Amino acid sequence: MRVIVTTVQTPFIQGGAELHAKSLRDALIKSGHEAEIVTFPFKFTPEIYISDLMEFISNINFDQMGWVSIDKLIALKFPAYYVNHSNKVIWLLHQHRAVYDLFDENSADKTQKMLREKIYAYDNIEFAEARKIFANSKNVAKRLKKYNNIDATPLYHPPFDNERFYTNDYLPYIFYPSRQEKLKRQNMLIEAMRHVKSDVKLILSGVGGQYEKNKMLVEKYNLQHKVRLLGYITDWEKYSFYANALAIAYPPYDEDYGYVTLEAMLSKKPVITCNDSGGPLEFVINGENGFVTNPDPAELAEKIDWLYFNKAKAISMGKTSKQIYIEKNITWENVINQLLY
């Protein structure tokens, strides 16, 4: 089968969505299919760019490209799912959240409100006409139901290079690898370390718009002996930090899916998350393979200390994490079977 995967990307910015598309293409090829990724350039401003891109994509048909016929199209991200194809399936990573759950009615100007209305109209038509819609998590499916009254089937997939994660030791540090942005809430974990009584350390990796602010926060509270900001690290370093951590922290706000949770489970580590973190709540069972707390630094600190003083239990929780992952059948073989047949 000849398959096209459509998505969007802001040039020079790579994250989970880009790895998702590459992993899907590789899994399709490994399954014996021909597969290509078609990526449209995306930027969040000005609004007219988004509006024009929506119209451009909605006028494209991928049934036939020159002499090449396309058997299947898998659309991932807004507005790439507006592409036309007679055998299209949508695997929704997320909608344009800036006009949905993250939209601020009070601060939005006329242009932003007009874009929201246009996206709602386009989305409602597209989703209603789609032959099949999957979402990459229950959280994404829940948003689709809330705002568009459309049902989608959650379809979990493994993180990139899932076979490379391993377990080694349970050393006295908490690891949190992620882009340093407001919604990821590294600042809340830094605040939590002010309340931590044990000798456990917090290791943060990743760069982003909040990196310098988080660095200043560490200095403000004189936490240099308890918090390390590594910035960019290699993949091999990341695997090692996972393998040797006492636990993994992942407390973002309303995450779509969250590879960090799955990577922790593959590494046999307990996960500390929050009750408003979205995607991680589909995998973390409070008290069994980690902890779910209020988004409160003192509560996060309490659980960090508990894992430090109860290492045997932390190890047991980590083993439970891996078992839950296995039971959910999170494999590319399952994904391909669902998307293509």
C-alpha positions, 0 to 999 in steps of 0.5 A, spaced: 500 500 500 502 507 498 501 511 504 501 519 505 502 522 512 500 529 512 502 534 518 505 541 519 511 543 522 514 550 524 521 550 521 527 548 525 523 546 531 522 539 532 518 536 538 514 530 539 509 531 533 515 531 528 518 524 532 511 521 531 510 522 524 517 519 523 515 513 527 509 512 523 512 512 517 518 508 519 513 503 522 509 503 515 515 501 511 517 496 516 510 493 515 511 492 508 508 499 505 511 505 501 510 511 505 512 518 505 511 524 510 508 531 506 509 537 511 506 544 510 510 550 514 506 552 520 507 559 524 502 561 529 502 569 527 499 572 523 492 570 523 492 571 516 497 566 514 493 560 518 487 562 514 490 562 508 494 556 509 487 552 511 484 554 504 490 552 500 491 545 504 483 544 503 484 545 495 489 539 495 487 532 493 492 527 494 488 521 490 493 522 484 500 525 484 502 526 477 502 518 475 503 516 482 496 514 485 496 514 493 492 508 496 491 511 503 492 518 507 493 519 514 492 526 517 495 528 523 495 535 525 491 542 524 491 544 518 494 538 515 487 534 516 484 538 511 487 535 505 482 531 500 483 524 499 478 518 498 481 514 503 483 518 508 483 517 516 485 522 521 489 520 527 488 527 531 494 529 535 491 535 537 487 541 534 489 548 534 488 549 541 489 557 541 482 557 539 479 551 543 481 550 550 487 555 550 483 561 547 482 567 552 475 571 550 477 577 554 484 578 551 482 576 544 482 581 538 477 581 532 482 578 528 483 572 533 475 571 534 474 571 526 480 566 525 476 562 531 470 562 527 473 559 521 477 554 524 470 551 528 467 551 521 472 548 517 473 543 523 466 541 524 465 540 516 472 536 516 470 531 522 463 530 520 465 528 513 471 523 516 470 516 514 474 514 521 477 519 526 482 516 531 485 521 537 492 520 540 489 519 547 483 519 551 484 527 553 485 529 545 478 525 544 475 528 550 476 535 547 474 533 540 467 531 543 467 537 548 468 542 542 465 539 536 461 533 539 465 528 535 467 521 537 474 519 536 477 512 538 484 513 542 490 510 539 496 509 543 503 509 540 510 507 543 515 513 544 520 514 539 526 509 539 522 505 544 526 499 544 532 503 547 529 505 554 532 500 559 533 500 567 539 500 571 539 503 578 535 507 582 539 513 584 537 519 589 534 524 583 528 525 580 528 526 572 524 531 568 526 531 560 522 536 556 522 543 553 522 548 558 515 552 556 510 555 561 505 549 560 510 544 562 511 547 569 518 546 570 517 552 575 513 548 579 517 543 580 523 548 582 518 551 587 517 544 590 524 543 591 524 548 596 520 544 600 524 537 599 527 535 606 531 529 603 537 529 599 534 527 593 536 532 587 532 534 581 535 534 574 531 538 568 533 537 561 531 541 555 531 548 552 525 553 551 522 559 552 522 558 560 529 556 560 533 562 563 527 564 567 527 557 571 535 558 571 533 565 575 528 561 579 534 556 582 538 562 583 533 566 587 532 560 592 539 558 592 537 551 590 543 550 586 545 544 590 538 541 589 536 543 582 540 541 575 538 545 569 542 541 563 539 544 557 540 540 551 542 533 552 543 527 547 539 521 546 544 516 549 544 521 555 537 521 556 536 514 556 541 513 561 538 519 566 531 515 565 535 508 567 538 511 573 533 515 576 529 514 582 523 517 579 520 521 573 516 527 574 511 529 569 507 535 571 505 539 565 498 542 564 493 539 560 498 535 556 495 531 549 499 525 550 506 525 553 512 521 551 515 522 558 510 518 561 511 512 556 518 513 557 518 512 564 514 506 564 519 503 559 524 505 564 521 501 569 520 508 573 514 511 578 511 517 575 509 523 579 504 528 575 498 532 577 491 531 577 490 537 571 496 534 567 491 531 562 494 525 558 499 522 563 493 521 567 491 515 562 497 511 565 499 513 572 494 510 577 495 514 584 499 509 589 500 504 584 505 506 579 506 513 581 503 519 584 497 524 582 497 530 586 494 537 586 498 542 582 502 544 588 509 545 590 508 542 597 504 536 595 509 534 590 515 535 595 511 530 599 511 525 594 518 526 592 520 525 599 516 519 600 519 515 594 526 517 597 525 514 604 521 508 601 526 506 595 523 499 595 516 501 594 519 506 588 522 500 585 516 496 585 512 501 582 517 502 577 515 494 575 508 496 575 509 501 570 512 497 565 507 492 566 501 497 565 505 499 559 505 492 556 498 490 558 495 496 554 498 493 547 502 500 545 505 497 539 506 500 532 503 493 529 497 495 533 497 502 530 498 500 523 492 495 523 488 500 526 489 505 521 490 501 515 484 496 516 
